[in-house]
Amino acid sequence: MGYSLEELTQIVGGMLSKVENATVDRIGPPLSSDENTLALALSEEEIENLPKCRAKAALVPLGVNLEFISTIEVERPRLAMMKLLHLFAVPPDTQPNVHPSAVVHPSAKLGENVSVGPNVVIGRDVVIGNNTKILPNCYIGKGVAIGDNCLFYANCCIGDYAKIGNRVILNFGVSIGADGFSFVTENQSNIEQARAEGEIKDSKEGQKIFKIPSIGSVTIEDDVEIGANSAIDRGTIENTVIGEQTKIDNLVQIGHNCKIGKGCMIVSQAGIAGSCQIGDRVVIAGQAGLADHIKIGADSIVMAQAGVSKSFPEKSIIIGAPAVPRKDFIHQLKTMKNAEEIAKKFKKYQKLLESFELNAGE
């Protein structure tokens, strides 16, 4: 479907400087754009490439006005790009019915226009809201409640009694509600001893490890998206909770009993151990790791590869392993740099100092 420049300008809430008419049916970077493409020139480099492209129009930051090409100026280019991508995105192929190969328990209740793909298994007493789409090979355990307008990509597994809100997206291979990693020993384990006494005093040979079953489940609130092959474990007694509007990247692990706040961003390969409490709008960057029972206050940022072993208050910027506030980390770097300069000076005058000590000894 083609759009006029006026239509696109209205959609993104921008300002049009029109050089000539154009009909746009796709978007792309300047160097690969043709006459029917809206060139996305969101950076200085892409703006410099505009004279080399064949596009008749470009999306540009506010204040960029070019005489040779029509421009749609926007204050927040990435926000405008998001609106355009939603406009041109092609949804997955689904049909508003249940595929013949799907196994749906007779007690399950499916809303209007629900799509259930090939080889999907839906357990007893499951409730699925209107317009939800479940792609092939998904498993939905007993007692699960799923809201309206959800989209589950292929190979997702939802454990028993999970509660999933409206407009939730689960990407390929997501696991919701697996048993938590929770175990106990008859006597004090080496981990318990190390925590209590700071050392491991004796061998634990022959110690048996007993599994603690999880009888809670998982609650996922409205407008959450979870990336491919991420796992969220069920709670031991109460539900693990993911707050509304939270976005989780691929390959993220969230342990049992965690409470994740609203509007959080959790980036690829982050690992959050059991019973952590994460405040609203917290960002946890890639490969960060949080030990169990930690609290991170609202509006904080845990930077990439941080190893977090203690709690932090709201609006913290956390970095390093072991993690510290950003200002302390910068102070440590300055201290190390100063120590390096001192070492260089000492080396320079080392012979003189040794000579002085020798003469003083005589």
Contacts in CASP RR format, 6 or more apart in sequence:
PFRMAT RR
TARGET T0000
AUTHOR 0000-0000-0000
METHOD contacts of the structure
MODEL  1
MGYSLEELTQIVGGMLSKVENATVDRIGPPLSSDENTLALALSEEEIENL
PKCRAKAALVPLGVNLEFISTIEVERPRLAMMKLLHLFAVPPDTQPNVHP
SAVVHPSAKLGENVSVGPNVVIGRDVVIGNNTKILPNCYIGKGVAIGDNC
LFYANCCIGDYAKIGNRVILNFGVSIGADGFSFVTENQSNIEQARAEGEI
KDSKEGQKIFKIPSIGSVTIEDDVEIGANSAIDRGTIENTVIGEQTKIDN
LVQIGHNCKIGKGCMIVSQAGIAGSCQIGDRVVIAGQAGLADHIKIGADS
IVMAQAGVSKSFPEKSIIIGAPAVPRKDFIHQLKTMKNAEEIAKKFKKYQ
KLLESFELNAGE
1 25 0 8 1.000
2 23 0 8 1.000
2 24 0 8 1.000
2 25 0 8 1.000
2 36 0 8 1.000
3 11 0 8 1.000
3 23 0 8 1.000
3 24 0 8 1.000
3 25 0 8 1.000
3 87 0 8 1.000
4 21 0 8 1.000
4 22 0 8 1.000
4 23 0 8 1.000
4 24 0 8 1.000
5 16 0 8 1.000
5 18 0 8 1.000
5 21 0 8 1.000
5 22 0 8 1.000
5 24 0 8 1.000
5 57 0 8 1.000
5 70 0 8 1.000
5 72 0 8 1.000
6 16 0 8 1.000
8 24 0 8 1.000
8 38 0 8 1.000
8 57 0 8 1.000
8 72 0 8 1.000
8 84 0 8 1.000
9 15 0 8 1.000
9 16 0 8 1.000
9 72 0 8 1.000
11 83 0 8 1.000
11 84 0 8 1.000
11 87 0 8 1.000
12 59 0 8 1.000
12 72 0 8 1.000
12 74 0 8 1.000
12 80 0 8 1.000
12 83 0 8 1.000
12 84 0 8 1.000
13 74 0 8 1.000
13 80 0 8 1.000
14 72 0 8 1.000
14 73 0 8 1.000
14 74 0 8 1.000
14 75 0 8 1.000
14 80 0 8 1.000
15 62 0 8 1.000
15 72 0 8 1.000
15 73 0 8 1.000
15 74 0 8 1.000
16 70 0 8 1.000
16 71 0 8 1.000
16 72 0 8 1.000
16 73 0 8 1.000
17 65 0 8 1.000
17 66 0 8 1.000
17 70 0 8 1.000
17 71 0 8 1.000
17 73 0 8 1.000
18 70 0 8 1.000
19 56 0 8 1.000
19 67 0 8 1.000
19 68 0 8 1.000
19 69 0 8 1.000
19 70 0 8 1.000
20 56 0 8 1.000
20 70 0 8 1.000
21 56 0 8 1.000
22 35 0 8 1.000
22 36 0 8 1.000
22 56 0 8 1.000
22 57 0 8 1.000
22 70 0 8 1.000
23 36 0 8 1.000
24 36 0 8 1.000
24 37 0 8 1.000
24 38 0 8 1.000
24 57 0 8 1.000
25 36 0 8 1.000
25 37 0 8 1.000
26 36 0 8 1.000
26 37 0 8 1.000
26 38 0 8 1.000
26 88 0 8 1.000
27 37 0 8 1.000
27 38 0 8 1.000
27 39 0 8 1.000
27 40 0 8 1.000
27 59 0 8 1.000
27 81 0 8 1.000
27 84 0 8 1.000
27 85 0 8 1.000
27 88 0 8 1.000
28 37 0 8 1.000
28 38 0 8 1.000
28 39 0 8 1.000
28 40 0 8 1.000
29 39 0 8 1.000
29 40 0 8 1.000
29 46 0 8 1.000
29 49 0 8 1.000
30 39 0 8 1.000
30 40 0 8 1.000
30 41 0 8 1.000
30 46 0 8 1.000
30 49 0 8 1.000
30 50 0 8 1.000
30 52 0 8 1.000
30 53 0 8 1.000
30 55 0 8 1.000
30 58 0 8 1.000
31 49 0 8 1.000
31 52 0 8 1.000
31 53 0 8 1.000
33 39 0 8 1.000
33 53 0 8 1.000
33 54 0 8 1.000
33 55 0 8 1.000
34 54 0 8 1.000
34 55 0 8 1.000
35 54 0 8 1.000
35 55 0 8 1.000
35 56 0 8 1.000
37 54 0 8 1.000
37 55 0 8 1.000
38 55 0 8 1.000
38 57 0 8 1.000
38 58 0 8 1.000
38 59 0 8 1.000
38 72 0 8 1.000
38 84 0 8 1.000
39 46 0 8 1.000
39 50 0 8 1.000
39 53 0 8 1.000
39 55 0 8 1.000
39 57 0 8 1.000
39 58 0 8 1.000
39 59 0 8 1.000
39 69 0 8 1.000
40 46 0 8 1.000
40 58 0 8 1.000
40 59 0 8 1.000
40 77 0 8 1.000
40 81 0 8 1.000
40 84 0 8 1.000
41 47 0 8 1.000
41 49 0 8 1.000
41 50 0 8 1.000
41 58 0 8 1.000
41 59 0 8 1.000
41 60 0 8 1.000
41 64 0 8 1.000
42 59 0 8 1.000
42 60 0 8 1.000
42 61 0 8 1.000
42 77 0 8 1.000
42 78 0 8 1.000
42 81 0 8 1.000
47 60 0 8 1.000
47 64 0 8 1.000
50 58 0 8 1.000
50 66 0 8 1.000
50 68 0 8 1.000
50 69 0 8 1.000
51 68 0 8 1.000
55 69 0 8 1.000
56 69 0 8 1.000
56 70 0 8 1.000
57 69 0 8 1.000
57 70 0 8 1.000
57 71 0 8 1.000
57 72 0 8 1.000
58 66 0 8 1.000
58 69 0 8 1.000
58 70 0 8 1.000
58 71 0 8 1.000
58 72 0 8 1.000
59 71 0 8 1.000
59 72 0 8 1.000
59 74 0 8 1.000
59 77 0 8 1.000
59 80 0 8 1.000
59 81 0 8 1.000
59 84 0 8 1.000
60 66 0 8 1.000
60 71 0 8 1.000
60 72 0 8 1.000
60 73 0 8 1.000
60 74 0 8 1.000
60 77 0 8 1.000
61 73 0 8 1.000
61 74 0 8 1.000
61 75 0 8 1.000
61 77 0 8 1.000
62 73 0 8 1.000
62 74 0 8 1.000
62 75 0 8 1.000
63 73 0 8 1.000
64 71 0 8 1.000
64 73 0 8 1.000
65 71 0 8 1.000
65 73 0 8 1.000
72 80 0 8 1.000
74 80 0 8 1.000
92 133 0 8 1.000
92 135 0 8 1.000
92 151 0 8 1.000
92 153 0 8 1.000
94 115 0 8 1.000
94 117 0 8 1.000
94 133 0 8 1.000
94 135 0 8 1.000
95 115 0 8 1.000
96 113 0 8 1.000
96 114 0 8 1.000
96 115 0 8 1.000
97 115 0 8 1.000
97 116 0 8 1.000
98 104 0 8 1.000
98 110 0 8 1.000
98 114 0 8 1.000
98 116 0 8 1.000
98 117 0 8 1.000
99 116 0 8 1.000
99 117 0 8 1.000
99 118 0 8 1.000
99 119 0 8 1.000
99 120 0 8 1.000
99 136 0 8 1.000
101 117 0 8 1.000
101 118 0 8 1.000
101 119 0 8 1.000
102 116 0 8 1.000
102 117 0 8 1.000
102 118 0 8 1.000
102 119 0 8 1.000
102 120 0 8 1.000
102 121 0 8 1.000
102 122 0 8 1.000
103 120 0 8 1.000
103 121 0 8 1.000
103 122 0 8 1.000
104 110 0 8 1.000
104 116 0 8 1.000
104 120 0 8 1.000
104 122 0 8 1.000
104 123 0 8 1.000
105 122 0 8 1.000
105 123 0 8 1.000
105 124 0 8 1.000
105 125 0 8 1.000
105 126 0 8 1.000
105 142 0 8 1.000
107 124 0 8 1.000
107 125 0 8 1.000
107 126 0 8 1.000
108 122 0 8 1.000
108 123 0 8 1.000
108 124 0 8 1.000
108 125 0 8 1.000
108 126 0 8 1.000
108 127 0 8 1.000
108 128 0 8 1.000
109 126 0 8 1.000
109 127 0 8 1.000
109 128 0 8 1.000
110 116 0 8 1.000
110 128 0 8 1.000
110 129 0 8 1.000
111 128 0 8 1.000
111 129 0 8 1.000
111 130 0 8 1.000
111 132 0 8 1.000
112 130 0 8 1.000
112 131 0 8 1.000
113 130 0 8 1.000
113 131 0 8 1.000
114 128 0 8 1.000
114 129 0 8 1.000
114 130 0 8 1.000
114 131 0 8 1.000
114 132 0 8 1.000
114 133 0 8 1.000
114 134 0 8 1.000
115 132 0 8 1.000
115 133 0 8 1.000
115 134 0 8 1.000
116 122 0 8 1.000
116 134 0 8 1.000
117 134 0 8 1.000
117 135 0 8 1.000
117 136 0 8 1.000
117 138 0 8 1.000
118 136 0 8 1.000
118 137 0 8 1.000
119 136 0 8 1.000
119 137 0 8 1.000
120 134 0 8 1.000
120 135 0 8 1.000
120 136 0 8 1.000
120 137 0 8 1.000
120 138 0 8 1.000
120 139 0 8 1.000
120 140 0 8 1.000
121 138 0 8 1.000
121 139 0 8 1.000
121 140 0 8 1.000
121 141 0 8 1.000
122 128 0 8 1.000
122 134 0 8 1.000
122 140 0 8 1.000
122 141 0 8 1.000
123 140 0 8 1.000
123 141 0 8 1.000
123 142 0 8 1.000
123 143 0 8 1.000
123 144 0 8 1.000
124 142 0 8 1.000
124 143 0 8 1.000
125 142 0 8 1.000
125 143 0 8 1.000
126 140 0 8 1.000
126 141 0 8 1.000
126 142 0 8 1.000
126 143 0 8 1.000
126 144 0 8 1.000
126 145 0 8 1.000
126 146 0 8 1.000
127 143 0 8 1.000
127 144 0 8 1.000
127 145 0 8 1.000
127 146 0 8 1.000
128 134 0 8 1.000
128 140 0 8 1.000
128 146 0 8 1.000
128 147 0 8 1.000
129 146 0 8 1.000
129 147 0 8 1.000
129 148 0 8 1.000
129 150 0 8 1.000
130 148 0 8 1.000
130 149 0 8 1.000
131 148 0 8 1.000
131 149 0 8 1.000
132 146 0 8 1.000
132 147 0 8 1.000
132 148 0 8 1.000
132 149 0 8 1.000
132 150 0 8 1.000
132 151 0 8 1.000
132 152 0 8 1.000
133 150 0 8 1.000
133 151 0 8 1.000
133 152 0 8 1.000
134 140 0 8 1.000
134 152 0 8 1.000
135 151 0 8 1.000
135 152 0 8 1.000
135 153 0 8 1.000
135 154 0 8 1.000
136 154 0 8 1.000
136 155 0 8 1.000
137 154 0 8 1.000
137 155 0 8 1.000
138 152 0 8 1.000
138 154 0 8 1.000
138 155 0 8 1.000
138 156 0 8 1.000
138 157 0 8 1.000
138 158 0 8 1.000
139 156 0 8 1.000
139 157 0 8 1.000
139 158 0 8 1.000
139 159 0 8 1.000
140 146 0 8 1.000
140 158 0 8 1.000
140 159 0 8 1.000
141 158 0 8 1.000
141 159 0 8 1.000
141 160 0 8 1.000
141 162 0 8 1.000
142 160 0 8 1.000
142 161 0 8 1.000
143 160 0 8 1.000
143 161 0 8 1.000
144 158 0 8 1.000
144 159 0 8 1.000
144 160 0 8 1.000
144 161 0 8 1.000
144 162 0 8 1.000
144 163 0 8 1.000
144 164 0 8 1.000
145 162 0 8 1.000
145 163 0 8 1.000
145 164 0 8 1.000
145 165 0 8 1.000
146 158 0 8 1.000
146 164 0 8 1.000
146 165 0 8 1.000
146 168 0 8 1.000
147 164 0 8 1.000
147 165 0 8 1.000
147 166 0 8 1.000
147 168 0 8 1.000
148 166 0 8 1.000
148 167 0 8 1.000
149 166 0 8 1.000
149 167 0 8 1.000
150 164 0 8 1.000
150 165 0 8 1.000
150 166 0 8 1.000
150 167 0 8 1.000
150 168 0 8 1.000
150 169 0 8 1.000
150 170 0 8 1.000
151 168 0 8 1.000
151 169 0 8 1.000
151 170 0 8 1.000
152 158 0 8 1.000
152 169 0 8 1.000
152 170 0 8 1.000
152 174 0 8 1.000
153 169 0 8 1.000
153 170 0 8 1.000
153 171 0 8 1.000
153 172 0 8 1.000
153 173 0 8 1.000
153 174 0 8 1.000
153 228 0 8 1.000
154 172 0 8 1.000
154 173 0 8 1.000
155 172 0 8 1.000
155 173 0 8 1.000
156 170 0 8 1.000
156 172 0 8 1.000
156 173 0 8 1.000
156 174 0 8 1.000
156 175 0 8 1.000
156 176 0 8 1.000
157 173 0 8 1.000
157 174 0 8 1.000
157 175 0 8 1.000
157 176 0 8 1.000
157 178 0 8 1.000
158 164 0 8 1.000
158 176 0 8 1.000
158 177 0 8 1.000
159 176 0 8 1.000
159 177 0 8 1.000
159 178 0 8 1.000
159 217 0 8 1.000
159 218 0 8 1.000
159 234 0 8 1.000
160 177 0 8 1.000
160 217 0 8 1.000
161 216 0 8 1.000
161 217 0 8 1.000
162 176 0 8 1.000
162 177 0 8 1.000
162 217 0 8 1.000
162 218 0 8 1.000
162 219 0 8 1.000
162 220 0 8 1.000
162 234 0 8 1.000
163 217 0 8 1.000
163 218 0 8 1.000
163 219 0 8 1.000
163 220 0 8 1.000
163 239 0 8 1.000
164 176 0 8 1.000
164 220 0 8 1.000
165 220 0 8 1.000
165 221 0 8 1.000
165 222 0 8 1.000
165 224 0 8 1.000
166 222 0 8 1.000
166 223 0 8 1.000
167 222 0 8 1.000
167 223 0 8 1.000
168 220 0 8 1.000
168 222 0 8 1.000
168 223 0 8 1.000
168 224 0 8 1.000
168 225 0 8 1.000
168 226 0 8 1.000
169 224 0 8 1.000
169 225 0 8 1.000
169 226 0 8 1.000
170 176 0 8 1.000
170 225 0 8 1.000
170 226 0 8 1.000
170 227 0 8 1.000
171 225 0 8 1.000
171 226 0 8 1.000
171 227 0 8 1.000
171 228 0 8 1.000
171 230 0 8 1.000
171 250 0 8 1.000
172 228 0 8 1.000
172 229 0 8 1.000
173 228 0 8 1.000
173 229 0 8 1.000
174 226 0 8 1.000
174 227 0 8 1.000
174 228 0 8 1.000
174 229 0 8 1.000
174 230 0 8 1.000
174 231 0 8 1.000
174 232 0 8 1.000
175 230 0 8 1.000
175 231 0 8 1.000
175 232 0 8 1.000
176 218 0 8 1.000
176 220 0 8 1.000
176 226 0 8 1.000
176 231 0 8 1.000
176 232 0 8 1.000
177 214 0 8 1.000
177 217 0 8 1.000
177 218 0 8 1.000
177 232 0 8 1.000
177 233 0 8 1.000
177 234 0 8 1.000
177 240 0 8 1.000
178 231 0 8 1.000
178 233 0 8 1.000
178 234 0 8 1.000
179 211 0 8 1.000
179 213 0 8 1.000
179 214 0 8 1.000
179 233 0 8 1.000
179 234 0 8 1.000
179 256 0 8 1.000
180 214 0 8 1.000
180 233 0 8 1.000
180 234 0 8 1.000
180 235 0 8 1.000
180 236 0 8 1.000
180 255 0 8 1.000
180 256 0 8 1.000
180 274 0 8 1.000
181 233 0 8 1.000
181 255 0 8 1.000
181 256 0 8 1.000
181 274 0 8 1.000
182 211 0 8 1.000
182 212 0 8 1.000
182 214 0 8 1.000
182 236 0 8 1.000
182 256 0 8 1.000
183 209 0 8 1.000
183 210 0 8 1.000
183 211 0 8 1.000
183 212 0 8 1.000
184 209 0 8 1.000
184 210 0 8 1.000
184 212 0 8 1.000
185 204 0 8 1.000
185 207 0 8 1.000
185 208 0 8 1.000
185 209 0 8 1.000
185 210 0 8 1.000
186 207 0 8 1.000
186 208 0 8 1.000
186 210 0 8 1.000
187 207 0 8 1.000
188 196 0 8 1.000
189 204 0 8 1.000
189 207 0 8 1.000
190 200 0 8 1.000
190 204 0 8 1.000
193 199 0 8 1.000
193 200 0 8 1.000
193 201 0 8 1.000
194 200 0 8 1.000
212 236 0 8 1.000
214 233 0 8 1.000
214 234 0 8 1.000
214 235 0 8 1.000
214 236 0 8 1.000
214 256 0 8 1.000
215 235 0 8 1.000
215 236 0 8 1.000
215 237 0 8 1.000
216 234 0 8 1.000
216 235 0 8 1.000
216 236 0 8 1.000
216 237 0 8 1.000
216 238 0 8 1.000
216 239 0 8 1.000
216 240 0 8 1.000
217 234 0 8 1.000
217 235 0 8 1.000
217 239 0 8 1.000
217 240 0 8 1.000
218 232 0 8 1.000
218 233 0 8 1.000
218 234 0 8 1.000
218 235 0 8 1.000
218 239 0 8 1.000
218 240 0 8 1.000
218 241 0 8 1.000
218 242 0 8 1.000
219 239 0 8 1.000
219 240 0 8 1.000
219 241 0 8 1.000
219 242 0 8 1.000
220 226 0 8 1.000
220 232 0 8 1.000
220 242 0 8 1.000
220 243 0 8 1.000
221 241 0 8 1.000
221 242 0 8 1.000
221 243 0 8 1.000
221 244 0 8 1.000
221 246 0 8 1.000
221 262 0 8 1.000
222 244 0 8 1.000
222 245 0 8 1.000
223 244 0 8 1.000
223 245 0 8 1.000
224 242 0 8 1.000
224 243 0 8 1.000
224 244 0 8 1.000
224 245 0 8 1.000
224 246 0 8 1.000
224 247 0 8 1.000
224 248 0 8 1.000
225 247 0 8 1.000
225 248 0 8 1.000
226 232 0 8 1.000
226 242 0 8 1.000
226 248 0 8 1.000
226 252 0 8 1.000
227 248 0 8 1.000
227 249 0 8 1.000
227 250 0 8 1.000
227 252 0 8 1.000
228 250 0 8 1.000
228 251 0 8 1.000
229 250 0 8 1.000
229 251 0 8 1.000
230 248 0 8 1.000
230 249 0 8 1.000
230 250 0 8 1.000
230 251 0 8 1.000
230 252 0 8 1.000
230 253 0 8 1.000
230 254 0 8 1.000
231 252 0 8 1.000
231 253 0 8 1.000
231 254 0 8 1.000
232 240 0 8 1.000
232 242 0 8 1.000
232 254 0 8 1.000
232 255 0 8 1.000
232 258 0 8 1.000
233 240 0 8 1.000
233 254 0 8 1.000
233 255 0 8 1.000
233 256 0 8 1.000
233 274 0 8 1.000
234 240 0 8 1.000
234 256 0 8 1.000
235 256 0 8 1.000
235 257 0 8 1.000
236 256 0 8 1.000
236 257 0 8 1.000
238 257 0 8 1.000
240 254 0 8 1.000
240 255 0 8 1.000
240 256 0 8 1.000
240 257 0 8 1.000
240 258 0 8 1.000
240 259 0 8 1.000
241 258 0 8 1.000
241 259 0 8 1.000
241 260 0 8 1.000
241 261 0 8 1.000
242 248 0 8 1.000
242 254 0 8 1.000
242 260 0 8 1.000
242 261 0 8 1.000
243 260 0 8 1.000
243 261 0 8 1.000
243 262 0 8 1.000
243 263 0 8 1.000
243 264 0 8 1.000
244 262 0 8 1.000
244 263 0 8 1.000
245 262 0 8 1.000
245 263 0 8 1.000
246 260 0 8 1.000
246 261 0 8 1.000
246 262 0 8 1.000
246 263 0 8 1.000
246 264 0 8 1.000
246 265 0 8 1.000
246 266 0 8 1.000
247 263 0 8 1.000
247 264 0 8 1.000
247 265 0 8 1.000
247 266 0 8 1.000
248 254 0 8 1.000
248 266 0 8 1.000
249 266 0 8 1.000
249 267 0 8 1.000
249 268 0 8 1.000
249 270 0 8 1.000
249 286 0 8 1.000
250 268 0 8 1.000
251 268 0 8 1.000
251 269 0 8 1.000
252 266 0 8 1.000
252 267 0 8 1.000
252 268 0 8 1.000
252 269 0 8 1.000
252 270 0 8 1.000
252 271 0 8 1.000
252 272 0 8 1.000
253 270 0 8 1.000
253 271 0 8 1.000
253 272 0 8 1.000
254 260 0 8 1.000
254 266 0 8 1.000
254 271 0 8 1.000
254 272 0 8 1.000
255 272 0 8 1.000
255 273 0 8 1.000
255 274 0 8 1.000
255 276 0 8 1.000
256 274 0 8 1.000
256 275 0 8 1.000
257 274 0 8 1.000
257 275 0 8 1.000
258 272 0 8 1.000
258 274 0 8 1.000
258 275 0 8 1.000
258 276 0 8 1.000
258 277 0 8 1.000
258 278 0 8 1.000
259 276 0 8 1.000
259 277 0 8 1.000
259 278 0 8 1.000
260 266 0 8 1.000
260 272 0 8 1.000
260 278 0 8 1.000
260 279 0 8 1.000
261 278 0 8 1.000
261 279 0 8 1.000
261 280 0 8 1.000
261 281 0 8 1.000
261 282 0 8 1.000
262 280 0 8 1.000
262 281 0 8 1.000
263 280 0 8 1.000
263 281 0 8 1.000
264 278 0 8 1.000
264 279 0 8 1.000
264 280 0 8 1.000
264 281 0 8 1.000
264 282 0 8 1.000
264 283 0 8 1.000
264 284 0 8 1.000
265 282 0 8 1.000
265 283 0 8 1.000
265 284 0 8 1.000
266 272 0 8 1.000
266 283 0 8 1.000
266 284 0 8 1.000
267 283 0 8 1.000
267 284 0 8 1.000
267 285 0 8 1.000
267 286 0 8 1.000
267 288 0 8 1.000
267 304 0 8 1.000
268 286 0 8 1.000
268 287 0 8 1.000
269 286 0 8 1.000
269 287 0 8 1.000
270 284 0 8 1.000
270 285 0 8 1.000
270 286 0 8 1.000
270 287 0 8 1.000
270 288 0 8 1.000
270 289 0 8 1.000
270 290 0 8 1.000
271 288 0 8 1.000
271 289 0 8 1.000
271 290 0 8 1.000
272 278 0 8 1.000
272 284 0 8 1.000
272 289 0 8 1.000
272 290 0 8 1.000
273 289 0 8 1.000
273 290 0 8 1.000
273 291 0 8 1.000
273 292 0 8 1.000
273 293 0 8 1.000
273 294 0 8 1.000
274 292 0 8 1.000
274 293 0 8 1.000
275 292 0 8 1.000
275 293 0 8 1.000
276 290 0 8 1.000
276 292 0 8 1.000
276 293 0 8 1.000
276 294 0 8 1.000
276 295 0 8 1.000
276 296 0 8 1.000
277 294 0 8 1.000
277 295 0 8 1.000
277 296 0 8 1.000
278 284 0 8 1.000
278 295 0 8 1.000
278 296 0 8 1.000
278 297 0 8 1.000
279 296 0 8 1.000
279 297 0 8 1.000
279 298 0 8 1.000
279 300 0 8 1.000
279 314 0 8 1.000
280 298 0 8 1.000
280 299 0 8 1.000
281 298 0 8 1.000
281 299 0 8 1.000
282 296 0 8 1.000
282 297 0 8 1.000
282 298 0 8 1.000
282 299 0 8 1.000
282 300 0 8 1.000
282 301 0 8 1.000
282 302 0 8 1.000
283 300 0 8 1.000
283 301 0 8 1.000
283 302 0 8 1.000
284 290 0 8 1.000
284 296 0 8 1.000
284 302 0 8 1.000
285 301 0 8 1.000
285 302 0 8 1.000
285 303 0 8 1.000
285 304 0 8 1.000
285 305 0 8 1.000
285 306 0 8 1.000
286 304 0 8 1.000
286 305 0 8 1.000
287 304 0 8 1.000
287 305 0 8 1.000
288 302 0 8 1.000
288 303 0 8 1.000
288 304 0 8 1.000
288 305 0 8 1.000
288 306 0 8 1.000
288 307 0 8 1.000
288 308 0 8 1.000
289 302 0 8 1.000
289 306 0 8 1.000
289 307 0 8 1.000
289 308 0 8 1.000
290 296 0 8 1.000
290 302 0 8 1.000
290 307 0 8 1.000
290 308 0 8 1.000
291 307 0 8 1.000
291 308 0 8 1.000
291 309 0 8 1.000
291 310 0 8 1.000
294 308 0 8 1.000
294 309 0 8 1.000
294 310 0 8 1.000
294 311 0 8 1.000
295 311 0 8 1.000
295 312 0 8 1.000
296 302 0 8 1.000
296 308 0 8 1.000
296 311 0 8 1.000
296 312 0 8 1.000
296 316 0 8 1.000
296 318 0 8 1.000
297 312 0 8 1.000
297 313 0 8 1.000
297 314 0 8 1.000
297 315 0 8 1.000
297 316 0 8 1.000
298 314 0 8 1.000
298 315 0 8 1.000
299 314 0 8 1.000
299 315 0 8 1.000
300 312 0 8 1.000
300 313 0 8 1.000
300 314 0 8 1.000
300 315 0 8 1.000
300 316 0 8 1.000
300 317 0 8 1.000
300 318 0 8 1.000
301 316 0 8 1.000
301 317 0 8 1.000
301 318 0 8 1.000
302 308 0 8 1.000
302 318 0 8 1.000
302 323 0 8 1.000
303 317 0 8 1.000
303 318 0 8 1.000
303 319 0 8 1.000
303 320 0 8 1.000
303 326 0 8 1.000
305 320 0 8 1.000
305 321 0 8 1.000
306 318 0 8 1.000
306 319 0 8 1.000
306 320 0 8 1.000
306 321 0 8 1.000
306 323 0 8 1.000
307 320 0 8 1.000
307 321 0 8 1.000
307 322 0 8 1.000
307 323 0 8 1.000
308 318 0 8 1.000
308 322 0 8 1.000
308 323 0 8 1.000
309 322 0 8 1.000
309 323 0 8 1.000
310 322 0 8 1.000
310 323 0 8 1.000
312 318 0 8 1.000
312 323 0 8 1.000
312 325 0 8 1.000
316 325 0 8 1.000
317 325 0 8 1.000
317 326 0 8 1.000
318 324 0 8 1.000
318 325 0 8 1.000
318 326 0 8 1.000
319 325 0 8 1.000
319 326 0 8 1.000
319 329 0 8 1.000
320 329 0 8 1.000
324 332 0 8 1.000
346 353 0 8 1.000
END
